[in-house]
Amino acid sequence: MSKMTKAQIVAAMSQATGLSKKDVNGFFETLSEMTYKEVKKNGECLVPGFGKLVKAKRKAREGRNPATGETINIPAKTVVKFRLAKAVKDAVL
């Protein structure tokens, strides 16, 4: 099972909508930029029909170096998580 590349997605969207590949690619670039800015500013961004990107804080914790087995300290950090919309879960699962 192979994954679709960005070029394949752009080509498929272009064919399905009748827009040029350049316009579809521009749409994806703009959507990405807007999403990044929204998550950074408000801590979350809703992508209708797909889900929500949410900024979350991870606590500091201890981990292990898999090569040596040595205990290491992993610092606290902020990460972005994606929560699927119910419609996507129902359609896929």
Distance bins in CASP14 RR format, pairs under 12 A and 6 or more apart:
PFRMAT RR
TARGET T0000
AUTHOR 0000-0000-0000
RMODE 2
METHOD distances of the structure
MODEL  1
2 8 0 0 0 0 1 0 0 0 0 0 0
3 9 0 0 0 0 0 1 0 0 0 0 0
4 10 0 0 0 0 1 0 0 0 0 0 0
4 11 0 0 0 0 1 0 0 0 0 0 0
4 12 1 0 0 1 0 0 0 0 0 0 0
4 13 0 0 0 0 0 1 0 0 0 0 0
5 11 0 0 0 0 1 0 0 0 0 0 0
5 12 0 0 0 0 0 1 0 0 0 0 0
6 12 0 0 0 0 0 1 0 0 0 0 0
6 13 0 0 0 0 0 1 0 0 0 0 0
6 21 0 0 0 0 0 1 0 0 0 0 0
6 24 0 0 0 0 0 1 0 0 0 0 0
6 25 0 0 0 0 1 0 0 0 0 0 0
6 26 0 0 0 0 0 1 0 0 0 0 0
6 28 1 0 0 1 0 0 0 0 0 0 0
6 29 0 0 0 0 0 1 0 0 0 0 0
6 32 0 0 0 0 0 1 0 0 0 0 0
7 13 0 0 0 0 0 1 0 0 0 0 0
7 14 0 0 0 0 0 1 0 0 0 0 0
7 21 0 0 0 0 1 0 0 0 0 0 0
7 24 0 0 0 0 0 1 0 0 0 0 0
7 25 0 0 0 0 1 0 0 0 0 0 0
7 28 0 0 0 0 0 1 0 0 0 0 0
8 14 0 0 0 0 0 1 0 0 0 0 0
8 15 0 0 0 0 0 1 0 0 0 0 0
8 21 0 0 0 0 0 1 0 0 0 0 0
8 24 0 0 0 0 0 1 0 0 0 0 0
9 15 0 0 0 0 0 1 0 0 0 0 0
9 16 0 0 0 0 0 1 0 0 0 0 0
9 21 0 0 0 0 0 1 0 0 0 0 0
9 24 0 0 0 0 1 0 0 0 0 0 0
9 25 0 0 0 0 1 0 0 0 0 0 0
9 27 0 0 0 0 0 1 0 0 0 0 0
9 28 1 0 0 1 0 0 0 0 0 0 0
10 16 0 0 0 0 0 1 0 0 0 0 0
10 17 0 0 0 0 0 1 0 0 0 0 0
10 19 0 0 0 0 1 0 0 0 0 0 0
10 20 0 0 0 0 1 0 0 0 0 0 0
10 21 1 0 1 0 0 0 0 0 0 0 0
10 22 0 0 0 0 1 0 0 0 0 0 0
10 23 0 0 0 0 1 0 0 0 0 0 0
10 24 1 0 1 0 0 0 0 0 0 0 0
10 25 1 0 1 0 0 0 0 0 0 0 0
10 26 0 0 0 0 1 0 0 0 0 0 0
10 27 0 0 0 0 1 0 0 0 0 0 0
10 28 1 0 0 1 0 0 0 0 0 0 0
10 29 0 0 0 0 0 1 0 0 0 0 0
11 17 0 0 0 0 0 1 0 0 0 0 0
11 18 0 0 0 0 0 1 0 0 0 0 0
11 19 0 0 0 0 0 1 0 0 0 0 0
11 20 0 0 0 0 0 1 0 0 0 0 0
11 21 1 0 0 1 0 0 0 0 0 0 0
11 22 0 0 0 0 0 1 0 0 0 0 0
11 24 0 0 0 0 1 0 0 0 0 0 0
11 25 0 0 0 0 1 0 0 0 0 0 0
12 18 0 0 0 0 0 1 0 0 0 0 0
12 19 0 0 0 0 0 1 0 0 0 0 0
12 21 0 0 0 0 0 1 0 0 0 0 0
12 24 0 0 0 0 1 0 0 0 0 0 0
13 19 1 0 0 1 0 0 0 0 0 0 0
13 20 0 0 0 0 0 1 0 0 0 0 0
13 21 0 0 0 0 1 0 0 0 0 0 0
13 22 0 0 0 0 0 1 0 0 0 0 0
13 23 0 0 0 0 1 0 0 0 0 0 0
13 24 1 0 1 0 0 0 0 0 0 0 0
13 25 0 0 0 0 1 0 0 0 0 0 0
13 26 0 0 0 0 0 1 0 0 0 0 0
13 27 0 0 0 0 1 0 0 0 0 0 0
13 28 0 0 0 0 1 0 0 0 0 0 0
13 31 0 0 0 0 0 1 0 0 0 0 0
14 20 1 0 0 1 0 0 0 0 0 0 0
14 21 1 0 1 0 0 0 0 0 0 0 0
14 22 0 0 0 0 1 0 0 0 0 0 0
14 23 1 0 0 1 0 0 0 0 0 0 0
14 24 1 0 1 0 0 0 0 0 0 0 0
14 25 0 0 0 0 1 0 0 0 0 0 0
14 26 0 0 0 0 0 1 0 0 0 0 0
14 27 0 0 0 0 0 1 0 0 0 0 0
14 28 0 0 0 0 0 1 0 0 0 0 0
15 21 0 0 0 0 1 0 0 0 0 0 0
15 24 0 0 0 0 1 0 0 0 0 0 0
16 24 0 0 0 0 1 0 0 0 0 0 0
17 23 0 0 0 0 1 0 0 0 0 0 0
17 24 1 0 0 1 0 0 0 0 0 0 0
17 27 0 0 0 0 1 0 0 0 0 0 0
18 24 0 0 0 0 1 0 0 0 0 0 0
19 25 0 0 0 0 1 0 0 0 0 0 0
19 26 0 0 0 0 1 0 0 0 0 0 0
19 27 1 0 0 1 0 0 0 0 0 0 0
19 28 0 0 0 0 0 1 0 0 0 0 0
20 26 0 0 0 0 1 0 0 0 0 0 0
20 27 0 0 0 0 0 1 0 0 0 0 0
21 27 0 0 0 0 0 1 0 0 0 0 0
21 28 0 0 0 0 0 1 0 0 0 0 0
22 28 0 0 0 0 0 1 0 0 0 0 0
22 29 0 0 0 0 0 1 0 0 0 0 0
23 29 0 0 0 0 0 1 0 0 0 0 0
23 30 0 0 0 0 0 1 0 0 0 0 0
24 30 0 0 0 0 0 1 0 0 0 0 0
24 31 0 0 0 0 0 1 0 0 0 0 0
25 31 0 0 0 0 0 1 0 0 0 0 0
25 32 0 0 0 0 0 1 0 0 0 0 0
26 32 0 0 0 0 1 0 0 0 0 0 0
26 33 0 0 0 0 1 0 0 0 0 0 0
26 34 0 0 0 0 0 1 0 0 0 0 0
27 33 0 0 0 0 0 1 0 0 0 0 0
27 34 0 0 0 0 0 1 0 0 0 0 0
28 34 0 0 0 0 0 1 0 0 0 0 0
28 35 0 0 0 0 0 1 0 0 0 0 0
28 47 0 0 0 0 0 1 0 0 0 0 0
29 35 0 0 0 0 0 1 0 0 0 0 0
29 36 0 0 0 0 0 1 0 0 0 0 0
30 36 0 0 0 0 0 1 0 0 0 0 0
30 37 0 0 0 0 0 1 0 0 0 0 0
31 37 0 0 0 0 0 1 0 0 0 0 0
31 38 0 0 0 0 0 1 0 0 0 0 0
31 45 0 0 0 0 0 1 0 0 0 0 0
31 47 0 0 0 0 1 0 0 0 0 0 0
31 48 0 0 0 0 0 1 0 0 0 0 0
31 50 0 0 0 0 0 1 0 0 0 0 0
31 53 0 0 0 0 0 1 0 0 0 0 0
32 38 0 0 0 0 0 1 0 0 0 0 0
32 39 0 0 0 0 0 1 0 0 0 0 0
32 45 0 0 0 0 0 1 0 0 0 0 0
32 47 0 0 0 0 0 1 0 0 0 0 0
32 53 0 0 0 0 0 1 0 0 0 0 0
33 39 0 0 0 0 0 1 0 0 0 0 0
33 40 0 0 0 0 0 1 0 0 0 0 0
33 45 0 0 0 0 0 1 0 0 0 0 0
34 40 0 0 0 0 0 1 0 0 0 0 0
34 41 0 0 0 0 0 1 0 0 0 0 0
34 42 0 0 0 0 0 1 0 0 0 0 0
34 45 1 0 0 1 0 0 0 0 0 0 0
34 46 0 0 0 0 0 1 0 0 0 0 0
34 47 0 0 0 0 1 0 0 0 0 0 0
34 53 0 0 0 0 0 1 0 0 0 0 0
35 41 0 0 0 0 0 1 0 0 0 0 0
35 42 0 0 0 0 0 1 0 0 0 0 0
35 43 0 0 0 0 0 1 0 0 0 0 0
35 44 0 0 0 0 0 1 0 0 0 0 0
35 45 1 0 1 0 0 0 0 0 0 0 0
35 46 0 0 0 0 1 0 0 0 0 0 0
35 47 1 0 0 1 0 0 0 0 0 0 0
35 48 0 0 0 0 0 1 0 0 0 0 0
35 50 0 0 0 0 0 1 0 0 0 0 0
35 51 0 0 0 0 0 1 0 0 0 0 0
35 52 0 0 0 0 0 1 0 0 0 0 0
35 53 1 0 0 1 0 0 0 0 0 0 0
35 54 0 0 0 0 0 1 0 0 0 0 0
35 55 0 0 0 0 0 1 0 0 0 0 0
35 80 0 0 0 0 1 0 0 0 0 0 0
35 82 0 0 0 0 0 1 0 0 0 0 0
36 42 0 0 0 0 0 1 0 0 0 0 0
36 43 0 0 0 0 0 1 0 0 0 0 0
36 45 0 0 0 0 1 0 0 0 0 0 0
36 53 0 0 0 0 1 0 0 0 0 0 0
36 55 0 0 0 0 0 1 0 0 0 0 0
36 80 0 0 0 0 1 0 0 0 0 0 0
37 43 0 0 0 0 0 1 0 0 0 0 0
37 45 0 0 0 0 1 0 0 0 0 0 0
37 53 0 0 0 0 0 1 0 0 0 0 0
38 44 1 0 0 1 0 0 0 0 0 0 0
38 45 1 1 0 0 0 0 0 0 0 0 0
38 46 0 0 0 0 1 0 0 0 0 0 0
38 47 0 0 0 0 1 0 0 0 0 0 0
38 52 0 0 0 0 0 1 0 0 0 0 0
38 53 0 0 0 0 1 0 0 0 0 0 0
38 54 0 0 0 0 0 1 0 0 0 0 0
38 55 0 0 0 0 0 1 0 0 0 0 0
38 80 0 0 0 0 0 1 0 0 0 0 0
39 45 1 0 1 0 0 0 0 0 0 0 0
39 46 0 0 0 0 0 1 0 0 0 0 0
39 47 0 0 0 0 0 1 0 0 0 0 0
39 52 0 0 0 0 1 0 0 0 0 0 0
39 53 1 0 1 0 0 0 0 0 0 0 0
39 54 1 0 0 1 0 0 0 0 0 0 0
39 55 1 0 1 0 0 0 0 0 0 0 0
39 56 0 0 0 0 0 1 0 0 0 0 0
39 78 0 0 0 0 0 1 0 0 0 0 0
39 79 0 0 0 0 0 1 0 0 0 0 0
39 80 1 0 0 1 0 0 0 0 0 0 0
39 81 0 0 0 0 0 1 0 0 0 0 0
39 82 0 0 0 0 0 1 0 0 0 0 0
40 53 0 0 0 0 0 1 0 0 0 0 0
40 55 1 0 0 1 0 0 0 0 0 0 0
40 78 0 0 0 0 0 1 0 0 0 0 0
40 80 0 0 0 0 1 0 0 0 0 0 0
41 55 0 0 0 0 1 0 0 0 0 0 0
42 52 0 0 0 0 0 1 0 0 0 0 0
42 53 0 0 0 0 0 1 0 0 0 0 0
42 54 0 0 0 0 0 1 0 0 0 0 0
42 55 0 0 0 0 1 0 0 0 0 0 0
43 52 0 0 0 0 0 1 0 0 0 0 0
43 53 0 0 0 0 1 0 0 0 0 0 0
43 54 1 0 0 1 0 0 0 0 0 0 0
43 55 1 0 1 0 0 0 0 0 0 0 0
43 56 0 0 0 0 1 0 0 0 0 0 0
43 57 0 0 0 0 0 1 0 0 0 0 0
43 78 0 0 0 0 1 0 0 0 0 0 0
43 79 0 0 0 0 0 1 0 0 0 0 0
43 80 0 0 0 0 1 0 0 0 0 0 0
43 81 0 0 0 0 0 1 0 0 0 0 0
44 51 0 0 0 0 0 1 0 0 0 0 0
44 52 1 0 1 0 0 0 0 0 0 0 0
44 53 1 0 0 1 0 0 0 0 0 0 0
44 54 1 0 1 0 0 0 0 0 0 0 0
44 55 1 0 0 1 0 0 0 0 0 0 0
44 56 0 0 0 0 1 0 0 0 0 0 0
44 80 0 0 0 0 1 0 0 0 0 0 0
44 81 0 0 0 0 1 0 0 0 0 0 0
44 82 0 0 0 0 0 1 0 0 0 0 0
44 83 0 0 0 0 1 0 0 0 0 0 0
45 51 0 0 0 0 1 0 0 0 0 0 0
45 52 1 0 0 1 0 0 0 0 0 0 0
45 53 1 0 1 0 0 0 0 0 0 0 0
45 54 0 0 0 0 1 0 0 0 0 0 0
45 55 0 0 0 0 1 0 0 0 0 0 0
45 80 0 0 0 0 1 0 0 0 0 0 0
45 81 0 0 0 0 0 1 0 0 0 0 0
45 82 0 0 0 0 0 1 0 0 0 0 0
45 83 0 0 0 0 0 1 0 0 0 0 0
46 52 1 0 1 0 0 0 0 0 0 0 0
46 53 0 0 0 0 1 0 0 0 0 0 0
46 54 0 0 0 0 1 0 0 0 0 0 0
46 82 0 0 0 0 0 1 0 0 0 0 0
46 83 0 0 0 0 1 0 0 0 0 0 0
46 85 0 0 0 0 1 0 0 0 0 0 0
47 53 1 0 0 1 0 0 0 0 0 0 0
47 54 0 0 0 0 0 1 0 0 0 0 0
47 82 0 0 0 0 1 0 0 0 0 0 0
47 83 0 0 0 0 0 1 0 0 0 0 0
47 84 0 0 0 0 0 1 0 0 0 0 0
47 85 0 0 0 0 1 0 0 0 0 0 0
47 87 0 0 0 0 0 1 0 0 0 0 0
47 88 0 0 0 0 0 1 0 0 0 0 0
48 85 0 0 0 0 1 0 0 0 0 0 0
48 87 0 0 0 0 1 0 0 0 0 0 0
48 88 0 0 0 0 0 1 0 0 0 0 0
49 83 0 0 0 0 0 1 0 0 0 0 0
49 84 0 0 0 0 1 0 0 0 0 0 0
49 85 1 0 1 0 0 0 0 0 0 0 0
49 86 0 0 0 0 1 0 0 0 0 0 0
49 87 1 0 1 0 0 0 0 0 0 0 0
49 88 1 0 0 1 0 0 0 0 0 0 0
49 89 0 0 0 0 0 1 0 0 0 0 0
49 90 0 0 0 0 0 1 0 0 0 0 0
49 91 0 0 0 0 1 0 0 0 0 0 0
50 82 0 0 0 0 1 0 0 0 0 0 0
50 83 0 0 0 0 1 0 0 0 0 0 0
50 84 1 0 0 1 0 0 0 0 0 0 0
50 85 1 0 1 0 0 0 0 0 0 0 0
50 86 0 0 0 0 0 1 0 0 0 0 0
50 87 0 0 0 0 1 0 0 0 0 0 0
50 88 1 0 0 1 0 0 0 0 0 0 0
50 89 0 0 0 0 0 1 0 0 0 0 0
50 91 0 0 0 0 0 1 0 0 0 0 0
50 92 0 0 0 0 0 1 0 0 0 0 0
51 81 0 0 0 0 0 1 0 0 0 0 0
51 82 1 0 0 1 0 0 0 0 0 0 0
51 83 1 0 1 0 0 0 0 0 0 0 0
51 84 1 0 1 0 0 0 0 0 0 0 0
51 85 1 0 1 0 0 0 0 0 0 0 0
51 86 0 0 0 0 1 0 0 0 0 0 0
51 87 0 0 0 0 1 0 0 0 0 0 0
51 88 1 0 0 1 0 0 0 0 0 0 0
51 89 0 0 0 0 1 0 0 0 0 0 0
52 80 0 0 0 0 0 1 0 0 0 0 0
52 81 0 0 0 0 1 0 0 0 0 0 0
52 82 1 0 0 1 0 0 0 0 0 0 0
52 83 1 0 1 0 0 0 0 0 0 0 0
52 84 0 0 0 0 1 0 0 0 0 0 0
52 85 1 0 0 1 0 0 0 0 0 0 0
52 86 0 0 0 0 0 1 0 0 0 0 0
52 88 0 0 0 0 0 1 0 0 0 0 0
53 79 0 0 0 0 0 1 0 0 0 0 0
53 80 1 0 1 0 0 0 0 0 0 0 0
53 81 1 0 0 1 0 0 0 0 0 0 0
53 82 1 0 1 0 0 0 0 0 0 0 0
53 83 0 0 0 0 1 0 0 0 0 0 0
53 84 0 0 0 0 0 1 0 0 0 0 0
53 85 0 0 0 0 0 1 0 0 0 0 0
54 78 0 0 0 0 0 1 0 0 0 0 0
54 79 0 0 0 0 1 0 0 0 0 0 0
54 80 1 0 0 1 0 0 0 0 0 0 0
54 81 1 0 1 0 0 0 0 0 0 0 0
54 82 1 0 0 1 0 0 0 0 0 0 0
54 83 1 0 0 1 0 0 0 0 0 0 0
54 84 0 0 0 0 0 1 0 0 0 0 0
55 77 0 0 0 0 0 1 0 0 0 0 0
55 78 1 0 0 1 0 0 0 0 0 0 0
55 79 1 0 0 1 0 0 0 0 0 0 0
55 80 1 0 1 0 0 0 0 0 0 0 0
55 81 0 0 0 0 1 0 0 0 0 0 0
55 82 0 0 0 0 0 1 0 0 0 0 0
55 83 0 0 0 0 0 1 0 0 0 0 0
56 76 0 0 0 0 0 1 0 0 0 0 0
56 77 0 0 0 0 1 0 0 0 0 0 0
56 78 1 0 0 1 0 0 0 0 0 0 0
56 79 1 0 1 0 0 0 0 0 0 0 0
56 80 1 0 0 1 0 0 0 0 0 0 0
56 81 1 0 1 0 0 0 0 0 0 0 0
56 82 0 0 0 0 0 1 0 0 0 0 0
56 83 0 0 0 0 0 1 0 0 0 0 0
57 75 0 0 0 0 0 1 0 0 0 0 0
57 76 1 0 0 1 0 0 0 0 0 0 0
57 77 1 0 0 1 0 0 0 0 0 0 0
57 78 1 0 1 0 0 0 0 0 0 0 0
57 79 1 0 0 1 0 0 0 0 0 0 0
57 80 0 0 0 0 0 1 0 0 0 0 0
57 81 0 0 0 0 0 1 0 0 0 0 0
58 74 0 0 0 0 1 0 0 0 0 0 0
58 75 0 0 0 0 1 0 0 0 0 0 0
58 76 1 0 0 1 0 0 0 0 0 0 0
58 77 1 0 1 0 0 0 0 0 0 0 0
58 78 1 0 0 1 0 0 0 0 0 0 0
58 79 1 0 1 0 0 0 0 0 0 0 0
58 80 0 0 0 0 0 1 0 0 0 0 0
58 81 0 0 0 0 1 0 0 0 0 0 0
59 73 0 0 0 0 0 1 0 0 0 0 0
59 74 0 0 0 0 1 0 0 0 0 0 0
59 75 0 0 0 0 1 0 0 0 0 0 0
59 76 1 0 1 0 0 0 0 0 0 0 0
59 77 0 0 0 0 1 0 0 0 0 0 0
59 78 0 0 0 0 0 1 0 0 0 0 0
59 79 0 0 0 0 0 1 0 0 0 0 0
60 72 0 0 0 0 0 1 0 0 0 0 0
60 73 1 0 0 1 0 0 0 0 0 0 0
60 74 1 0 0 1 0 0 0 0 0 0 0
60 75 1 0 1 0 0 0 0 0 0 0 0
60 76 1 0 1 0 0 0 0 0 0 0 0
60 77 0 0 0 0 1 0 0 0 0 0 0
61 71 0 0 0 0 0 1 0 0 0 0 0
61 72 0 0 0 0 1 0 0 0 0 0 0
61 73 1 0 0 1 0 0 0 0 0 0 0
61 74 1 0 1 0 0 0 0 0 0 0 0
61 75 0 0 0 0 1 0 0 0 0 0 0
61 76 0 0 0 0 1 0 0 0 0 0 0
61 77 0 0 0 0 0 1 0 0 0 0 0
62 69 0 0 0 0 0 1 0 0 0 0 0
62 70 0 0 0 0 0 1 0 0 0 0 0
62 71 1 0 1 0 0 0 0 0 0 0 0
62 72 1 0 0 1 0 0 0 0 0 0 0
62 73 1 0 0 1 0 0 0 0 0 0 0
62 74 1 0 0 1 0 0 0 0 0 0 0
62 75 0 0 0 0 0 1 0 0 0 0 0
63 69 0 0 0 0 1 0 0 0 0 0 0
63 70 0 0 0 0 1 0 0 0 0 0 0
63 71 1 0 0 1 0 0 0 0 0 0 0
63 72 1 0 1 0 0 0 0 0 0 0 0
63 73 1 0 0 1 0 0 0 0 0 0 0
63 74 1 0 1 0 0 0 0 0 0 0 0
63 75 0 0 0 0 0 1 0 0 0 0 0
64 70 1 0 0 1 0 0 0 0 0 0 0
64 71 1 0 1 0 0 0 0 0 0 0 0
64 72 1 0 0 1 0 0 0 0 0 0 0
64 73 0 0 0 0 0 1 0 0 0 0 0
64 74 0 0 0 0 0 1 0 0 0 0 0
65 71 0 0 0 0 1 0 0 0 0 0 0
65 72 1 0 1 0 0 0 0 0 0 0 0
65 73 0 0 0 0 0 1 0 0 0 0 0
65 74 0 0 0 0 0 1 0 0 0 0 0
66 72 0 0 0 0 0 1 0 0 0 0 0
82 88 0 0 0 0 0 1 0 0 0 0 0
83 89 0 0 0 0 1 0 0 0 0 0 0
84 90 0 0 0 0 1 0 0 0 0 0 0
84 91 0 0 0 0 1 0 0 0 0 0 0
84 92 0 0 0 0 1 0 0 0 0 0 0
84 93 0 0 0 0 1 0 0 0 0 0 0
85 91 0 0 0 0 1 0 0 0 0 0 0
85 92 0 0 0 0 0 1 0 0 0 0 0
86 92 0 0 0 0 0 1 0 0 0 0 0
86 93 0 0 0 0 0 1 0 0 0 0 0
87 93 0 0 0 0 0 1 0 0 0 0 0
END
